[in-house]
Amino acid sequence: MPAPSALPGGCLYEPKWDGFRLVIVRDRDVSLWSRKGTDLTRYFPDLAEAASAQLPAGVVVDGEAVVWREGRLSFDELQHRLSSSAATVARLAREWPASYVAFDVLAVADQDARSLPLLDRRALLEELASEWSAPLNLSPATRDAGEAAEWLETMTAAGIEGLVAKGAGQPYRGGQRQWVKVKHRDTLDVVCAAVIGPLQRPEALVVGLPVDGELRIVGRSTPLRAAASRALGQLLQPPEGPHPWPAQVKPGALDRFNSGGPRCHRPDPRRTDRCGDLGRRRHHRPLLPPRRPIRPGEARATRRRSERLLAPLRPLLWPIPPSASWRAE
């Protein structure tokens, strides 16, 4: 984790949310935009309605859309929305409503705030959020490295991926990587039950965990380097009997962002690998060296309030041009 003085103006630590990055633009109407500039408004009618009711015109906020399910963040529920019809999206919004976690403000009262230091933008955001109600939320932030370290260890139980460290004195520069992401890491013994590529020179490993008496696919490794491929190839053997997995893995079983399932070769599923970087299922895992063999067996803010807050900062702001592009960092 970066030291408190590692970034310009000192570090401001925030949780790293497992959701969709969304910029909400409140003008005459409301629109929601992805990091790549895709209009996602129709996929989040619940958030658009809340933003229309609670954000004053002329505000642009940056944050993440998340869905809570059984006390944890569920990226799967978010992903489901993007492949659903309008009727299905409406049903999902009722059954598993989204929440919005705001961590930055880019404009207030039609004034561009991106040139302000993060601490000043945070003050603006906190004023805006002082009267918000669900599903709009203010992301917590701290300058206390000890508190941040505690978040890193305790919030992961709810699906928080880790931390983001930001420079408190930095302006908002869209399209540039200014933040430092700190992912929570853990290790776990997993079963190497298939490989992509030949057994003698595997390109990647497909790993599983015993769940309810079945060996379930939990992900695959990153591409193996040549030396690791050769070393692991010497450890893999054909199965001695029936294999619990099919030769053709279903689409999405290994990577929910890919539409096709690769063909796997299936070795004897009795060797354990140590799997690191367990923050999110949708990322491939790097594998650590193999271990012992085992038996197979996770508010509304008003314009007047905005104008009052803006008064001392107005010399630093300028009107938003009609063609302003709200590109996320």
ZIDA-V891737 format. One record per residue. N is the residue number from 1. PSI is psi in degrees with one decimal (NA if undefined). Layout:
# ZIDA-V891737
N,PSI  N,PSI
This chain:
# ZIDA-V891737
1,135.1  2,143.8  3,156.2  4,-28.0  5,12.1  6,-25.4  7,158.2  8,126.2  9,1.6  10,161.3  11,138.6  12,119.4  13,136.9  14,155.9  15,148.1  16,108.6  17,142.4  18,81.5  19,-162.3  20,128.3  21,126.5  22,131.8  23,122.6  24,122.5  25,116.9  26,102.6  27,-130.3  28,-33.2  29,-166.4  30,137.4  31,148.1  32,128.7  33,140.0  34,174.0  35,-34.4  36,5.6  37,20.6  38,133.9  39,112.9  40,16.6  41,-42.6  42,-20.1  43,-13.0  44,64.2  45,-30.5  46,-41.9  47,-37.4  48,-40.9  49,-43.3  50,-40.9  51,-38.1  52,-36.5  53,-30.9  54,-15.7  55,132.6  56,156.1  57,146.5  58,15.5  59,139.8  60,123.1  61,153.5  62,139.7  63,-156.9  64,140.3  65,132.1  66,159.8  67,130.8  68,134.1  69,119.1  70,44.3  71,4.0  72,155.5  73,138.0  74,101.7  75,-29.1  76,-40.8  77,-36.6  78,-46.6  79,-35.7  80,-36.0  81,-37.3  82,-13.3  83,21.0  84,154.8  85,169.2  86,-40.2  87,-41.6  88,-39.5  89,-41.6  90,-40.4  91,-43.9  92,-36.6  93,-29.2  94,-43.3  95,-43.5  96,74.7  97,146.6  98,156.5  99,154.8  100,127.2  101,107.0  102,133.6  103,-0.4  104,157.7  105,131.8  106,-19.6  107,145.0  108,131.7  109,43.5  110,20.1  111,130.7  112,121.7  113,5.1  114,-23.2  115,-10.5  116,151.3  117,154.4  118,-40.2  119,-37.5  120,-40.0  121,-36.8  122,-39.5  123,-41.1  124,-43.8  125,-43.6  126,-36.7  127,-43.6  128,-40.7  129,-3.6  130,-24.2  131,14.6  132,157.6  133,164.1  134,138.6  135,11.6  136,132.0  137,153.2  138,125.3  139,135.2  140,153.6  141,149.6  142,152.7  143,1.0  144,111.6  145,-34.5  146,-43.3  147,-40.5  148,-41.6  149,-37.0  150,-40.9  151,-42.3  152,-34.6  153,-33.5  154,-31.8  155,-17.4  156,-23.5  157,-23.5  158,6.5  159,3.8  160,132.0  161,-26.6  162,-139.1  163,159.1  164,125.2  165,129.6  166,148.5  167,117.2  168,-21.3  169,5.6  170,141.2  171,171.9  172,117.1  173,102.1  174,139.7  175,-0.7  176,145.1  177,96.8  178,-17.6  179,154.7  180,119.7  181,132.9  182,109.0  183,141.2  184,132.2  185,147.4  186,168.0  187,152.7  188,139.1  189,124.6  190,161.5  191,124.1  192,103.1  193,-3.6  194,158.8  195,153.6  196,122.4  197,178.6  198,154.5  199,-36.4  200,-29.9  201,69.9  202,143.3  203,-31.1  204,156.1  205,145.3  206,121.9  207,155.8  208,169.0  209,142.3  210,120.4  211,120.9  212,40.9  213,1.9  214,149.8  215,105.2  216,138.8  217,128.9  218,-4.5  219,-172.4  220,164.6  221,169.6  222,164.1  223,136.7  224,142.0  225,160.8  226,-44.9  227,-43.0  228,-37.4  229,-44.2  230,-43.3  231,-42.9  232,-32.5  233,-29.5  234,-17.3  235,-17.3  236,138.8  237,151.1  238,153.9  239,145.6  240,-19.5  241,-158.2  242,139.5  243,141.0  244,-11.8  245,152.0  246,161.1  247,-34.4  248,113.5  249,139.2  250,146.0  251,135.7  252,-14.9  253,-33.1  254,-36.6  255,111.6  256,-2.1  257,-4.8  258,143.2  259,-18.6  260,149.9  261,126.1  262,156.3  263,132.0  264,146.8  265,138.2  266,108.1  267,179.9  268,117.6  269,60.8  270,13.3  271,140.0  272,140.6  273,151.8  274,120.5  275,119.6  276,170.7  277,68.2  278,25.0  279,-42.5  280,137.6  281,-26.4  282,-7.7  283,141.6  284,150.1  285,135.9  286,141.1  287,139.4  288,173.2  289,145.4  290,153.6  291,-160.9  292,151.0  293,145.6  294,174.3  295,138.9  296,141.8  297,NA  298,NA  299,147.9  300,130.2  301,140.2  302,165.6  303,-34.5  304,-42.2  305,-41.3  306,-43.0  307,-38.8  308,-43.5  309,-33.3  310,-22.3  311,-51.2  312,-15.7  313,-6.9  314,-36.2  315,-20.4  316,-7.4  317,165.5  318,154.4  319,146.1  320,124.4  321,151.8  322,-28.4  323,18.9  324,135.7  325,119.4  326,74.6  327,128.7  328,152.7  329,NA
